[in-house]
Amino acid sequence: MIPLYTTDQIRKTDEYAIDKLGIPGIVLMENASREIFRIIKEKTEHLSFNSIGFICGKGNNGGDGFAAARHFANAGYEVTLIYLSSESDFSPDCKFNYSVIKKLALLSKTIKLHRYKSSSSLSALKSCDIICDALLGSGTKGSLREPYFSIIKKLNRLKKIKVAIDIPTGLNADTGFAEVSFEADFTITLGELKRGLFFENGYLNAGEIEKGGIGIPDSFYTKHTNTDFLIEPEDALNGLPEKQKNIHKYSAGKVFTIAGSGSLPGAAVLSATSALKIGAGASILAFPNSVRSFVHKKLGEVVVQGYNDENSEFLKDINILELDKRIRWADVIAVGPGLGRDASTQKAVINLLKNFKPKRVVIDADGIFALGKGTYKKLNLNNCVITPHHAEFANLIGISTAKLKEDLLKHGKNFVKRTGAYLVLKGAPTIIFTPVGEALINTTGNPSLAKFGTGDVLTGFIAGLLAQQTDIEKAVLSAVYLHSLSADLLVSQRSQYDILARDILNHIPKTIKFLRDSLV
């Protein structure tokens, strides 16, 4: 996994390099500017561009911009700079690099310096092929004030190649939240990877992420204790168990899925089938007797265990006792997809969780709804995997989705530390929270996953892999990564519009083979 860093960790490392090792800040800035120059050149080598613009703030982010602009000017490019503050307000290193580029501008017609006075000042950037945002760095918190807010809104409307230096202005580097932020085609983050670039508004607006070294060895950063990571392909491969030669269908993993109802039978079919497709040896689906024919028509390899629903077409509390033998038989229970939200169904879910510990349970959809109104606080959720999307999770913990987005990682970590559960927060991207308070950010997936049924398939994948091994984290990580990778591989062959949940399910064998072949 790739470690991600908080702004506090980055700041402490910079301070250590400057104060303890004696590396001048101006040297770090020069190193950063060379990396900015190199990366922009590499990223645009397929293009023919002659001009580049920088909009610079008064802090060290602005200093990076002034210094990088110098390298482009020295390489023969037309350079336009707009700066927002008077020279007396600049940070020391920013002031130094401003003074250098100012002197060069007196000697060269290709360097144009403009002091920002109003939004019309931004018209100077219209002739530039590339625009670089060097306004505010990763240490900035809170909402953008004027004139920054209006500047960013206007820059985002320009049809240019847009580059963010260190982090897009307006983005919180820790929480990934922004009311408005610079919309970059790519971001050159300096020193190390900031976690806020990889989820929420960072995921939407940072574009491709490139890391630029500033002369501080990696070993200095690894001294920090990291709790946030990007998932790599190797991590997903590690979660796939090896099949022993003497394995049989029951030792290969037994999954019991309690899902579906008369009105939502498809969710149950997808979940129960997915468990087998990803390698579990036995998959049994509990389904209302009165409508068993709905799923019998769709299922071949999955065994259907009917229960007496008294023609209600949904699960009732009393049915949990009826299913006792199968629940105890299973290695893993999957509960929730398509169950419905009748009060008796919710009570059944709660009793399942109360009476069959330490059974490993994957809880999704209507199963999550049953934990709402504070009910989850009264349950032992150790060994449980809970898989909500953002709205479901916000409802579960009793806040608005808007409030959740302001600090996604904080709310996710608080939940798993309190409950002992694993949380799979589905979204773009999906984030896995572990009981020790780590956040594992998925790096696969695309908009084709935003469709009915894909979450039901993920539930089955998680349950299927959990049934095959004891390490919950590895199983969950692999299931999440492979589920989204399957969608990515399908999109490479088709489009994002026509892919269905069952396509992701049916493509998983080729996805696993692709992953193995890519790494072995």
N, C-alpha and C positions, 0 to 999 in steps of 0.2 A: 504494500500500500504506500501511497505517496503522502507524506505528512503535509498538513496545512498549518499556517501560523496566524496567531492573533497580532493585532497591531502592537500590543504591549510586548509580546515576545520579539517582534522586529525592532522596536524601539530600544529594548534592553541590549540586543545584540549590537546595534549600531553604536550605542553608548559605550559598550565594552570595547569595541574596536577603536573608538576615538579616544576614550579616557584611559583605558588600561594598556592598549597596545600602541597608542600614540599615532594611529593613522589619522591624518588630518581629514576633517569632513570634506574639504575641497577636493581631496584626492578621491574619496568615495564618489563625489559628484562627477568628477571627470571620468572615472571608470563607468559610471552609469550612463553618461552621455555617449561614450564610445559604443556601449552596448545598444543604446537606442538607435544610433546611426547604423550599426551593423545589422540589427534585426529588421529595421525598416527596409534597408537595401535588399536583404534576403527575401523578405515577404513580398516585395514588389518587383523582383527581378524580371518577371514576365511582362511587366508594364514599361511603357516609355513615359517617364514623367520628368518634368523640368523644374517644377516649382513646389515648394512646401511651405506651409504656414504653421506657426506656433502661437498659441494664446497662453500667456504666462501669468501666474499669480505672483504674490510677493514672498512666498516661502520657498523651501528647498525644492518643491515640485516645479515651481517656476524657474529656479536655478538650473534644474536638469534640462528644462526646455531651452533656456538661453544657451547652455553649453552644447546641447545637441544641434541647435541651429548653427552654431559656429562650424561644426564638422561638415554640415551640408553646404554651407557657404564656401568653405575651403575646398570642397569637392566640385565646385562649379555650379551648384544649383541656385536658382533664384529663391531667396528666403524672405518671407514676410513675418514680422513679429508684432503682436499686439500685447501690451502689458497693462495691468489694471491699476497699479499703485505708483506713487512717486518713489524715486530712488531711495529716499530717506526711510521709507517703510520696509524696504527689502530686508530679508534675513542676510547675515554677513556673506554667506557663500553665494546666495542669489545675487547680491549686490556686486560681488566680484565678477561673476560671469556676465551680468548685464553690462558692466563697464567695458569688458573686453569686446563684446559684440557691438556695443555702441561705437567704440573706436574703429572697429573694422568697417562699420557702416559708413563712416566718414571717408573711407578709402575705396569703397566698392559700391557700384551702382546696383548690384544684385541683392543687396541687403536693405530692406525697408523696415524701419521701426515706427510704430504708431502707439501713442498713448490712448487708451480707451477713454472716450468721453461720453458716448451714447451708443445705442444699438446700431446706428448708422456706421460706426467705426468698423463693424464686422464686415462691411462690404469690401474691405481690403483683402479679405480671404477668398473672395469669389474667384479670383484668377488662379488660386492654388490648386494643384492636383491632389495634394494630401494635406489634411489638417490635423495637427497634434494638440491634444488637450493636456496642458501643463498648468492648469489653474490651481487645483487643490489636491493634496496628496492623501495618503492612507490614514493620516492622523486626524483628519477632519471628521467631526461628528455633527449630527443634527441636520435639520432641513436647510436647503439652500436659501440664502437671503439675496436680495437684490444688490448689485446687478447680476450676480451669478445665475440666478434662476432664469432670467430673461435671456441671458447669453447662451446658456445651455439649450434652451428651447429653440433658439434661432439657429444655433450650430447644427442641431439635430435635423433641421429641415434642409440643410445644404446637401446636395447630391455629390459628395466627395468621398474619397477614401479617408476614413477617420481612425485615428490612432489615439489611444489613451496611454498616458505615461504614468506608470505605477498602478493607477486605479482610475476608473472613470469618475470625473468630478460629480459629486452628489451622491455617490454610492458609499454606504457604510461598509468599511472593509472587514468588520467583524460580523455584522448581522446580515449582510447582503441586501439590506433594505434601502430603498430610495423612493422619495416622492417623484423626483425627476432626476435623471442622471444622463451624462453624455453617452450617446449610443455609438459605441466603437465597433469597427470591423475587426480590430484586434487590439489587445492590451499588452503592453510591455511592463510586466510587474518586476520590480527591482529588488534584488536581494533574495527573497524567498516568496513562495506562493501564499497570498493572503486568502483566508478561507472564504471571505465574503464574495469573491469573484466567481464562486462555483455553484451558487444557489440563489433563489429568488431573483431580484433585479440584476445581480451580478451575472447569473446564468443567462439572462435575457439580453443584457446590454454590453457586456465586456467583450463579446466576440471571441475570437481565438485567443488563447492565453499563451504568451511567450515569456519565459523567465530570463531576465538579464542580470548577470552577475555584477557585483560592485566591488569585488576584491576582498570580501570576507569569506574565509574558508567555510565549506559546508559543515565541517565538524563543530563550528561555533554554534550553528543553528540546532544541530542534533543534541546539544546539551539540554534543550528544553524538553519538558514532558508534553507530548502532543496528545490531544484527544480528538482531533479531526483529521480525516484521511480521505483521499481519493482511492476508489477501488481500481485495481489493475487486473488485466486478464489472468495473470498468474494466480491471483487470489481466488478467482472464480474456479479455475481448474483444480485448485487444492481442495475445494469443497465437494468434488465429485469422487465418491468412494470407488475403490477398485472392486470389481466383481470376483469373488473367490470361485475356484473351479468346482467346489462341492456345494455351491449355493442352491437353495430351492426356493419356491415361491413364498414361503412363509418367513424364511430367514432373510429374504431380500427386502423385507419391510412391509408392514401391514398398516394400511390407512383406512380409517372409518370416517366417512364424510356424512355429517348431519346437515343437510342443505336442501333447498328447494321447497316448493309448495305448489298447489294447483295453479296459481297465477304466475309463478316464476320457476318452471321446471328446468329451463335451459342452464341456469347458473349451476345447478347441481350436477348436470351432465358434464359440463366443462370442467368443474373442479375434480370430480371423481375420476374422469378420464385422464386428466393432466397428471395426477399422481402416478398412474401406471406408465404414462408416456415418458416420464423422466426417470423411471427405473424401479419404482416400488414393485414388489412382487404380487401384492394382493390389495385390491381396492374394493371396499364394500360401501354402498350408498344407502343410508336410511331415508325412506321416502314414504309419504302418506299412502296407506293401502287403497284409499278410495280413488286415487289418481295414479296408481303405479304404472298403468299402461302408457302414461305420458312419457316416462323415461325408459321403459322396457323397449320401446321402438327405437331408441337412440343408442342404447348401450349393448355391447357385446361382451367384452371382457370384464366389465364391472358387474359385481353381484349386487342385486337390489334386495335390501332388507326392509320389508314393509312393516309399518306399525299402525295400530288401530287409531285412526284420527277421527272416528265417529262421523265421517263424511264432512268434516270441517275443511279438509284439504290443506291443513297446516299442522305443525308440531305443537303438542300440548305438554304441559308440565308432567303429567302422568306417564307420558311416553318414554321419559328418561329411564324410569324403572324397567320398562318393557325392553329397552335397548341395553340394559346393564351388561349382559354377557358379551355383546359385541364391543362395547366400550372397553371392557377389561381385556378383551382379546387384542385390541389394536395397539400398535406402537405409538401411533399419532392419531389425534382426532382433529378433523377440520370442521368448523362449525360456522354457519352464518349466511353464506351466499344464497339469496333467494328464499330465506326462511319466512320472511314476513315479520310484522311488528305487533302482532296480537299480544295482549298482556300475558296470556298463558305461554306464548312462545318465549317471551322475554324471561319469564320465570323459569322455563325449562333450561335456558342457556345458563342462568345464574346457578341453578342447582347442579348442572353438569360441572361447572367450575368449582363449586363447593365440595362436591362429593367424590370427585375422582382425581384428587391430587396424589402423587406428583405427575400425573399423566401430562404429556406434552400436547398442547392444544394450539392450533392455528385459528385465530378468531378474525372474521372478516364481515363486512357489510352489516346485515341485520344482527349478527352476533355482537358487533361493536355497539350498535344502538342500544342493546340490552344493558350495556355497562354504563350508560349515561346517567345523568342526574346524581352523580357522585357515587353510584353503585360500585364502580371499580375500586374505590378506596377501601371498601369493606372486604375485598377478595384477595386471596393469595394468588398472584399472577406469575409467580416463578415458573419457568419452563413454558410460558405462553408466548406466542408470537402474535402481535396485534397489527393489522394491516389496513389502516384507514387512509383515505385521501384527506386533503386539507380540511374540507368542510366537516367531514366525519370526526376528525381529531379535535377541531375547534369545539364542536358540539359536545364531544366526550369530556373535555376538560372545562367546559363552561365559559368559553370566551368567543369573541367574534373572529371570523377569518381574517379581518383586517388587523386585529390585534395580534393574531398568530404570526402574520407575515412580518411584523415589526421586529421580531426576534425568534425566528423559527427554531434555532438550535437551543436556545434557552428553554423553551417550552418542551421540546422533545427530550432534552436531557433531564429536566426536572421530573418528567413523567416516568422515565425508566428507572431513575434512582429511587423514586417513591414506590414503584410497583414491583420492581424486579423483573419486569417483562422485557421482551425485545419488541421494539417498535419499528415497523416498516412504514414510513410516511410516504405514501405514493404521490408522485408529482413529477415535475420537470425541473430538476432530477428527483428521483426517489432517494430518500436518505434512510439508512438503517441506524437506529439508536440501540446501543447495547446497555445492559444493566449497570456497567461500570461508568457510564456517562460518555462513551465514545460516539462520535457521529461518523458513519462511513457513507460517503457520497458516491452514488452510482455514476458511471461514466458512459453508459450506453442508453439508447432509447431515442425515440422521435415521436412526432405528433400522431402517427398512426395508432399509437397505444391509447389515445383518447377516444375510446369506443366501448360500448356495452360488451361485457364478457371478458375483457382482458384481465381485470382484477380477479375474476373467478379462476382463470387459468393460472395466475400467479399463486393464488391460494393452494391450488393443487400441486404446483411445482414445489412450493415450500414444504408442504406436508409430505410429498413424495421423497424429497431429499432428506428431510428430518427422520423419516422412517428407516433410512438406510445407514444412519450414523448417529453418534452421540454428541458431536460438537454442533450445538445449535447455531452459533455464529457462522461457521463455515457453510452450513447447509443453507441458511437464509441468504448469505452473501452470494453464493453460487446461483441460487434460484432467481434472485432479483437481477443479477447481471445477465444470466442466460435468457431470461424472459425478454428483456429489452434488446439484447443482441439478436435474438431471433427476429424481432421487428426490424432491426437495422439491416440485417441480411435480406429480408424480404423487400424492403424499400429499395435496396440496391438493384433489385431485379424488376420491381413493379413501380408502384406509386404509393404515396401516403394516404390515398383516398379509399382504395378498395380492400385493404387488408382487414380481415376479420379475426376475432379472437381464436377461432378454430384454426386459422392459418398459422398463427404463432404457435399453437399447440402442435400442429402436424409438422412444423418445420424444426422442432426442437432437436430431433436426431441429427439433422444436418448441421445445426448450430453447434452442438457438442462436438461433432467431428471437426468442424471448422476451427473451434477453439483449440482442440488437441493438436491438430495439424499445424496451427500457427505457432505453437509454443514448443512442440516436441521436435 
